[in-house]
Amino acid sequence: MKKINKLNSSYNYVCEHSKSVRINYNKIDEMIEQINKSKVNYWLDSNPYNIMDMSTSDIINFLLIHHTIGDYCFWGEPKWEIETDIGKMDGSFAIMYLVLNRFKLNKNFEMSFDEFKELLKGNVEIPLIEDRYQNLVKMNEFIQSIDKTFYDLIKEYTIDSDLFEYIVNHFDYFKDISNYEGKSILFYKRAQLLTSDILHVREKKENIKVDYSHLIGCADYKIPQVMRCYGMLEYSDSLINKIDNKIEIEEDSLEEIEIRANALKVINYIYEKLNHKYSRMDINDFIWLLGQDKSKMTKPYHRTLTNHY
């Protein structure tokens, strides 16, 4: 069985046995009304750097680097942020800014650890910097061993199940499996996001037919934060106390796994209620983009030190 098939089933056990997280379906129905009245956009269309104006091969080669060293764990006190020519930035768009500027000057990302630290220099050291660097080393070693660009390696894949399988089999740092009461729960947030990005970009840029319908969504910290702010996810008093007081929630704890699993169930519920009008990744992007309006994020996100999201 391909891993993508297990993605679609393993989280359900967690949702059925959750003790600290529950779903408010009435609030989800309100979100569905909002989606129906809105335009559902691909998240990268909202980037401020005109990435989609680059060639398809450059975008995809860049995205491998970005997802290898970025899109996970930016929180801290203070939060890592950078100065840019468009103001202060943090999180995913901040690291995208730095990586993209380097990519436009030099597509070769072989560098020493000191050079890497300089690349990601901000007001404080970015969390998990050693882990990010080791991922970059592994990526470079693989690309060098094949002697092809990443785009050349994946350009024949147009179906998510095949592309996802290729990514997780060749880049072990995308592994994202938790253990809940003795059962393996597959999340693979970063591998799913890279798979989705590649197929969305190729669909838009090359005008080809692709299939990303089997991807289930990104179990991270921003999606459940939005869901909680909009009332779709509700937490136990104990979990509320930890999140609201910025107490770190241990990776692979029952609470952390329940947050991630129930967020996926909400996405799937919306997907089914909309009769598959939008893919689950497009619904995921809609919710993520809501979270970029910080004025509406009235409750904090949960804090887990992790390289999975």
VOVOVO-642707 format. One line per 3 residues: number of its first residue (from 1); for each residue x, y, z of C-alpha. Coordinates in steps of 0.02 Angstrom, whole numbers, always signed. Example, Ala and Ser with C-alpha at 12.3 -4.5 7.8 and 13.67 -1.06 7.14 Angstrom:
<pts>
1> +615/-225/+390; +684/-53/+357
</pts>
This chain:
<pts>
1> +0/+0/+0; +66/+172/-45; +94/+291/+100
4> -30/+416/+31; -170/+290/+57; -121/+271/+239
7> -126/+461/+256; -310/+458/+220; -353/+339/+360
10> -229/+338/+504; -281/+503/+583; -461/+446/+607
13> -413/+335/+754; -345/+487/+845; -503/+588/+814
16> -612/+446/+879; -513/+436/+1042; -465/+618/+1072
19> -473/+676/+1252; -411/+856/+1236; -478/+912/+1066
22> -654/+912/+996; -735/+976/+837; -878/+1102/+831
25> -970/+1058/+671; -1087/+1208/+681; -939/+1324/+668
28> -870/+1223/+523; -1034/+1249/+431; -1010/+1436/+455
31> -837/+1421/+378; -911/+1326/+231; -1029/+1472/+200
34> -879/+1589/+201; -785/+1479/+77; -936/+1475/-38
37> -940/+1665/-39; -753/+1684/-67; -619/+1644/-194
40> -509/+1496/-150; -329/+1536/-198; -171/+1434/-205
43> -61/+1497/-63; +91/+1534/-170; -11/+1652/-278
46> -10/+1765/-125; +179/+1773/-108; +249/+1950/-118
49> +399/+1903/-225; +323/+1863/-396; +387/+1686/-385
52> +260/+1626/-513; +345/+1736/-643; +499/+1625/-639
55> +519/+1476/-755; +433/+1315/-702; +599/+1225/-676
58> +669/+1368/-571; +513/+1375/-462; +517/+1188/-427
61> +704/+1182/-395; +684/+1329/-278; +536/+1247/-189
64> +639/+1092/-147; +767/+1203/-60; +632/+1305/+26
67> +540/+1153/+93; +704/+1070/+143; +761/+1210/+259
70> +602/+1312/+285; +416/+1294/+323; +440/+1231/+501
73> +457/+1297/+677; +489/+1485/+683; +421/+1525/+855
76> +523/+1587/+1002; +540/+1732/+1124; +572/+1842/+1032
79> +514/+1764/+869; +643/+1753/+730; +618/+1894/+604
82> +716/+1985/+471; +727/+2158/+396; +681/+2166/+210
85> +657/+2302/+82; +469/+2284/+112; +481/+2291/+302
88> +502/+2167/+444; +449/+1988/+405; +441/+1825/+500
91> +392/+1644/+469; +377/+1558/+302; +378/+1715/+193
94> +534/+1779/+284; +639/+1625/+252; +569/+1620/+75
97> +635/+1797/+50; +811/+1748/+103; +818/+1585/+7
100> +744/+1661/-150; +867/+1806/-152; +1011/+1684/-138
103> +934/+1568/-270; +921/+1710/-397; +1107/+1745/-375
106> +1170/+1567/-356; +1066/+1409/-379; +1202/+1305/-297
109> +1163/+1292/-111; +1321/+1200/-59; +1386/+1301/+87
112> +1472/+1287/+255; +1373/+1295/+416; +1441/+1470/+449
115> +1382/+1526/+277; +1213/+1449/+312; +1199/+1541/+478
118> +1240/+1703/+388; +1107/+1668/+256; +971/+1648/+390
121> +1033/+1786/+503; +894/+1879/+592; +859/+1965/+757
124> +890/+1797/+844; +952/+1628/+783; +818/+1536/+687
127> +753/+1382/+782; +827/+1212/+737; +963/+1287/+628
130> +1075/+1133/+642; +932/+1022/+585; +896/+1136/+437
133> +1078/+1131/+386; +1088/+942/+395; +933/+932/+284
136> +1020/+1045/+159; +1176/+935/+161; +1070/+780/+127
139> +977/+868/-14; +1140/+920/-97; +1214/+746/-81
142> +1063/+669/-166; +1055/+794/-308; +1243/+774/-338
145> +1227/+584/-343; +1095/+595/-479; +1177/+737/-575
148> +1010/+807/-630; +903/+950/-569; +757/+911/-456
151> +637/+968/-591; +713/+844/-713; +690/+706/-585
154> +505/+736/-556; +440/+808/-719; +358/+644/-771
157> +252/+639/-613; +80/+717/-628; -14/+616/-496
160> +9/+657/-312; +19/+477/-251; +170/+441/-364
163> +258/+606/-333; +229/+597/-145; +301/+420/-142
166> +455/+477/-236; +485/+623/-118; +468/+525/+44
169> +572/+380/-22; +718/+490/-75; +720/+627/+58
172> +712/+548/+230; +701/+714/+319; +519/+728/+264
175> +470/+579/+371; +327/+630/+486; +249/+485/+583
178> +183/+493/+762; +136/+357/+884; -34/+370/+968
181> -82/+234/+1091; +28/+111/+998; -36/+156/+825
184> +67/+241/+689; -12/+403/+630; +52/+473/+465
187> +52/+662/+441; +192/+707/+318; +148/+892/+318
190> +304/+953/+228; +307/+814/+98; +124/+846/+58
193> +155/+1032/+41; +300/+1005/-78; +197/+881/-179
196> +52/+1002/-188; +163/+1149/-234; +246/+1055/-376
199> +81/+1000/-451; -5/+1168/-430; +142/+1257/-511
202> +149/+1137/-657; -40/+1147/-680; -32/+1337/-688
205> +132/+1360/-782; +129/+1213/-903; -58/+1202/-925
208> -59/+1015/-897; -180/+901/-808; -123/+850/-635
211> -204/+761/-487; -178/+818/-308; -344/+752/-245
214> -269/+621/-129; -173/+744/-19; -261/+774/+146
217> -194/+940/+211; -55/+1010/+318; -59/+967/+503
220> +43/+1112/+571; +20/+1251/+700; -59/+1388/+593
223> -207/+1286/+526; -268/+1231/+699; -240/+1408/+765
226> -358/+1476/+633; -482/+1336/+667; -481/+1376/+852
229> -501/+1564/+822; -652/+1527/+712; -723/+1405/+839
232> -703/+1247/+734; -583/+1165/+857; -613/+1168/+1044
235> -486/+1117/+1176; -490/+1051/+1354; -457/+1174/+1495
238> -286/+1098/+1523; -236/+1118/+1341; -306/+1295/+1332
241> -201/+1341/+1483; -42/+1276/+1400; -73/+1360/+1233
244> -133/+1527/+1300; +14/+1537/+1420; +137/+1488/+1284
247> +189/+1329/+1373; +279/+1212/+1254; +182/+1055/+1206
250> +297/+908/+1184; +316/+834/+1011; +223/+668/+994
253> +124/+699/+1154; -59/+647/+1149; -113/+829/+1148
256> -2/+876/+1002; -57/+727/+897; -241/+762/+935
259> -224/+943/+877; -145/+889/+713; -265/+745/+679
262> -425/+842/+715; -368/+984/+602; -358/+858/+460
265> -531/+793/+500; -601/+970/+490; -523/+992/+318
268> -594/+827/+260; -767/+870/+329; -767/+1033/+229
271> -707/+938/+76; -850/+814/+88; -983/+945/+128
274> -930/+1043/-26; -947/+885/-131; -764/+891/-180
277> -785/+1062/-262; -611/+1105/-199; -467/+989/-157
280> -419/+968/+25; -255/+1059/-9; -350/+1207/-81
283> -462/+1210/+73; -303/+1199/+177; -232/+1350/+84
286> -393/+1450/+111; -383/+1421/+298; -195/+1457/+303
289> -219/+1621/+211; -352/+1673/+338; -216/+1655/+468
292> -106/+1782/+382; -224/+1917/+445; -148/+1929/+618
295> -285/+2048/+677; -406/+1902/+672; -292/+1781/+762
298> -363/+1814/+935; -289/+1656/+1010; -107/+1598/+1002
301> -45/+1444/+910; +18/+1292/+1003; +205/+1283/+1027
304> +297/+1123/+986; +482/+1116/+944; +479/+1009/+788
307> +550/+994/+613; +383/+927/+548; +295/+1096/+542
</pts>
